[in-house]
Amino acid sequence: MLGLHRRPRARLKALIAAGCTAALGATLFTGAHFASAGESGSATKSTAQAAAAPKAGNKVIGYFTEWGVYDRNYHVKNIQTSGSANKLTHINYAFGNVQGGKCTVGDSFADYEKTYTAAQSVDGVADTWDQPLRGSFNQLRKLKKLHPGLKVLWSFGGWTWSGGFGQAAANPAAFAQSCYNLVEDPRWKDVFDGIDIDWEYPNACGASCDTSGRESFKNLLSALRSKFGSSNLVTAAITADASSGGKIEKANYAGAAQYVDWYNPMTYDSFGAWAAQGPTAPHSPLTSYTGIPQQGFNTDAAIKKLKGLGIPSSKLLLGIGFYGRGWTGVTQKAPGGTATGAAPGKYEAGIDDYKELKSKCPANGTVAGTAYAHCGNQWWSYDTPSTIAGKMTYKNQQGLGGTFFWELSGDTSNGELIKAIN
């Protein structure tokens, strides 16, 4: 079935094989920390600090996967019935492919050919055989009619489909033209409000290794902005590898920032069962902690490193995973235990949705601003409504532009996690 083999977040197994690593960073920002810091200063100082802090944005961006309409049975209508549509400001539709130096359609059946019944449709109206646009694109059109402020971006690349970006970077103008022609196709021009680039990773290794050079990412984004203009959104999901010599240092993310409306640093998938024997560690730590397997692999380190390059806080969003990663053969409750392999998941070993984990292996501990669970011989890490609330405190303290998450189908049917973001 389409999709799970393309899951872009199952990236680190290939990274380990390629001798590369992925990412995230550093000081504890617990509620207690904030309280003690506030109490230690004067009211005047606290007021001045608050005034100086950049104002956080309220963007909430959720990825919708085209393959979710198959095994997961998650459709655009579910965005509406879960209440998520009322919470979202933007949807990233994942993924379009990159082939032959051009943007191409990922799955035409799911995208614009699949016929929806009245019961499956956002507005309760069935598709007809002869209508010009069907599939998820038409359902997104219907969703936008119910939520006029909602924006949709077509995201290209992802873990499996990033191999084509190197060729695209050889002729950025031609690539940008192809993307514009596809996103602005008359059949669905009204559905999309811009483009999102998910290149994993420029001048570094993902499922394959790119050697297009440090400036290739900047040149690609410059061409896209030039072609799409100021009336369309241009965004990018980027590495959160803040380790010394890591992926943030491999491409000119600071130089490219002028061309994007915002970046989505992928502050998840830091650790997982691609390291089959452990040590167990949370895949989306907000901060560093004693015993973390790799320095620089946490949200705070990534945000601070990107801001340190001169990228404005308002152009950085906080990433949340609506899923967990887990090991089996674990006897130790606390992080750092040994394991024998990946824990079983509903769709893929070593990974499972929050909606599955919350009942089958409830969280019973926290570390570095995220949750973990030890049940039987399994050990999982994932975010809960409570830990997401803590991450929102961090987002506000850092003045970030908003929050994004991977991905909508991982939430409960009533949108527990997205409600915590709001």
N, C-alpha and C positions, 0 to 999 in steps of 0.2 A: 504494500500500500504506500502511496505517496506520503512523504513527509518525515516520518521519524528518522529515516536514514539521512534526511537533510537537516535535522534539528541543529540549528546553528550553535546552540549553547553546549552541545556535547563536544566541545572543541578541544579540551585539554589532553585527551588521550592521544590525539594526533600531534599535539605540541610536544608531549613527552617523547614520542617516537622521533620527532624531527629535531630533538635536542633544544627545543624552545620552551618557553613558559608563558603563561598568561597572567592574569592580574588583579591588583587592588591595594590600604594603609595607615594610621598611627596614633593618636592620643585619645584616651578615653573621655567621651562626652556623655556620661550618664547624667540622669537627673540630679543625683547627689552632687556631681561635679559642678553643675550649673548653680545649685543652691549655695554651695560653700563659696564659690567664686563671687557670687552676688553679695553674700553676707560680709565678705572680707573687705569690700570696697565701700566707699561712701555712696549715699544716694545720688549725689551730684555726679560722681564718677560713673556710676551705673547708667544714669540718664544720658551722659555724654557718649558712652560706649554704644548705647542703644541707637542714638541718633547717627552715629558714625557707621554702624553696621549696614551693609547693603540690604535693601528690601527684597525679600524672597518673592519669587513668582508663583503663580498658581496653575501652571500647565500640568495636566495629567494625561499622559500618552500611553496607550495600551497597544501592544502588538496583537494583530489578528492573523493567524496562520492559515494560508490557503488550504493546506492539507488537513486542517482540523475538521473539515466537513465530512471526512471519511470515518476512520475508526473512532475518533473522538465524538463524532456526531454533534459538533459545536458549530453553529451557524450564526450569521449576523443577527438573526432574531433573538438569539440568546443574549446578545449584548443589551437588547431592549428589555427582555423579560427579567433579567437579573438585576435591573436597575443601574447597570454600569453605564449605559448611555447618558444618563443624567449626570454622571460624575466625570465623564471624559471631556477633555477639550480637543483631543486629537486621537486618531487611529493610524497606526502604521500597518499597512497591508503587506504581509511578508509571504513570499518573496517573488520579485521578478528576477530573471537570470541575467547573466552577463556573458555573452558569447560573441566571438568574432569581433571584439572591440565595440560591441553595441549592447544596449539594453534590449532584452527580449522577454516575451511572455513566459512565465514559469509553468503554469498549468491552465491551459485554455478552458478545459472542462469546468474546473472549479471556479475559475475567474469569471467567465462570461457565457458558458454554454449550459450548465446544469439547470434543469427545469425545477422550479419550486412549486409545491402545492400550496393551496390556501393556508393549510395548517402550519406549513413551514415558513411562510412568508412574513416579513416584518409587519405588513399592513393587512394581512389576511386575504390578499388578492392573489390568486394563482397565476403563474406564468402561462402564456399561450405559446404554441409551437412556432408562431411566425413573428413574435415580437423581436425587435432588433437587438436587445440586450437582456441576457438572463444571468444566472450565476450569482456569485457573491457581489460582483460589481453593481448589479441592479439592486440587490438587497441593500447595499451601502447607500445607493441613491435614495432608496425609500427611508432608510434610517436618518439620513441628513434632512429629509423633508420634515420628519418629526422633531428634529433637533437642528434648527437652522444655524446655530453657532458652531456646530461640530465640523471639524476639518479632517480630511483624510489624505494621507501621503502614501505613495507607492514606494515601498522599500525594496532595494535591489541588492543582491549579493547573499549575505549570510555565510555561515560556516562552509557549506558545501559548494556554494556558487560564487565564491570570491576569487577563484582561480583565473577568471577572465579579466579582472581589473588591470593586471599588468599590461595586457595587450591594449586595453582601453586607454591606459595612460600614455601609450605611444602616440596617440592622436586624440587629445582631449576634446578638441572642437568637434570632431566627427562623432565621438562618443556622446557628447552633450546633445548634439543634433538628433541622434537616434533616440535618446531618452526623451527628449522633448516631443518628438513625433509620436512616440508610444504613449506617454502619459497624457498628451493632449489629443489623442485619437478622437475624432468626432463622436464615436460610439459611446465614449465614457468620459469625455472632457469635463463634464460637470461634476463627476464623482470625485476627482482628485484636485487637491489644492497645492500640490508640490511633490517633491521627490526626496527620499531618504536613502543615503548611501551606507551600506553595511559591509565595508571592506575589511576582511579579517585575514591578513593585516598588511597595510602598505609598508614595503621595504622590510618585511619581517615574515615570520612563519605562522601559518594557520594549518588548514588541511593540506596546503602546499606552501612553498616558500616563494615570496616575491622579492625580486631584485631590481625593481624599476627605479630605485633611487629615492633619496630623502625628499625631493621636491615633487614627486609624482602625485601625492595626495593633494597638495596645495594646487598644483596645476589643474588637476581634475575638477576640484571644487570651484576654482576660478572660472573654468569653462562652463560648468553647470550654471553658476550664478549669472554669467553673461548671457547665456541662452534663455534661462527661465525668467530672468528679470526680477525686479523688486516686488512684483505682484504675486509671485509664487513663493512658497516655502522651499528652502533647500536646507536639509539637516543631515547629520551623519551619526551613526553609532560608531564609537571608537574604543580602542583598548583602554583598560584601566590598570595596565601593568606598570606600577610605579616603582618597580625594583630598580636597583642601580644597573644601568646598561640595558634596561628592559624596553618594551615596545613603545612606550611613550617617547622615548628618546630616538627612535628609529625613523620617524617621519616628522615633517614640519607642521604639527598640529596647531601651533601658535600662528604661523603664517596663513594657514587655511581658515582660521577662525573668522577672519573678516568676511568671508564669503558665505558663512552658514548663519542661519537664524539661531540654531543651538546645536550642541553636541549631546549625545547620549553615551556617557562613559559606562561600559558594561561591567558594573560593579557587582558581579556575581560569577559563579563558576571558578572561584579561586582555588578550591580544593575539591577532590572527589575521588571516586573509586577507580579512576584510571591508575591511581596509586593503590593497587589492589590490597596490599598489606598494611595500608595506612601510612602515617598516623591519621586517625580520624580528626577532622577539622571542619569548621563551618564553611560552607561554600560562599557565603556572602557576609563576611565580618564587616561591621561598621568601622572598627578600629583594630589596632594591633593588640596582642595579648601575650602573656608569658607562654612560650611554647609554640607560637605560630610557626608553621613549617617553612614559610618563606616571607621575609620582610618585604614590604611594599605591596603585598597582596591583600589590601583592604581598602574600603571606600575612602576613608579619611586621607590616606596616603595619596590615592589617585587624585582626589579633588585638590589637595594642597599642591601637588606637583603640577597639575594643569593650571591652577591659578597662579602658581609661581612663574609660569611661562608668560604670563600676561593675559591669559584668556579670561574675559570678564565672568564674574560669578553668574550673571544673568544668562550666559550662554552655556552653562553647565547644568544638566539635570541629574537627579539622583536616581540610580537604577535599583529596582527591586525584582527579585525572582519570585514568581507565584508557584514555585515548585521547590522540592528538596532534593538533596543528594545523599546517598547512603551506602553503608557497608554492611556486610554480614560477617559472622564469626567474631563478634566483638564482645568482650566480657567487661570492659571498663566503661562506666557511665560518663565520666569526664572526658573532654577532648584529649587527643593524644594517644588513644589506645590502638592496639594492633588489630588487624582484621584478616580475613581470608579471601575477600573478594567483594564484588558489588552486591548490594542487597537487591532482591527482586522488586521490579517495578511493573506497573500495569502495562506500560507500552515499551519499556526499555529498562534493562538492568541498571541499577545505580541511580535512577532518577524517578521521581513520581510527583504528581500534582499535589498541591496543598489540600485540595478537596478530598483526596484519598488519604493523605498522611494524618490529617487532623483527628481522624477516628481510628485508623489502624495502628498509628504509632504516635500518640499525643506527646507534645513537647513537655519535658520535665526538667529542663535546665536552660540557662542562658549563658552566653559568653560573647564578649566583644560586640554587644548590642544586637545579637541575633539569637535564635532559639535552637536547641538541639533536643533529641529524644533518644533514649536508650530503652528498647523494648525487646525482651527475649535476648537474642544474640545479634540484633540489628541496631545500628546507630545512624540516625538521620539528622541533618541540619536543614532548617527552613525558617522563613519569617512567618510570624503570626500577627494578628491585629495589634497586639501589645508591642512587639518589637518594631513593627512598621510605624507606630505612633512615635517611638523613640527616634527612629530615623527621620521622621518629619520634623522633630525638634532640631535635629542636626541640620537638615535642609534649610530651615528658617534661620538658624544661627549663622550658617555660611552664606546666606543670601542667594541661594541657588534659584535657577529659573523655574523649577518645578520638579516633577517626578515622572519617570517612565517605568514600564514593567513588561516583562516577558513571562507569560502572555495570557490573554484573556481567559482561555479555557481552563487554566489551572485554578481559578477561583471557584468558590462555592456557587450554587445556583442562585443565591441571593446576594452575591457580591460582598462577602465579608471583608476581603482584603482591600478592595478598591474603596470601600467605605472608610477603612482605617487611614487610607491616604488622604481622603478628604477631611 
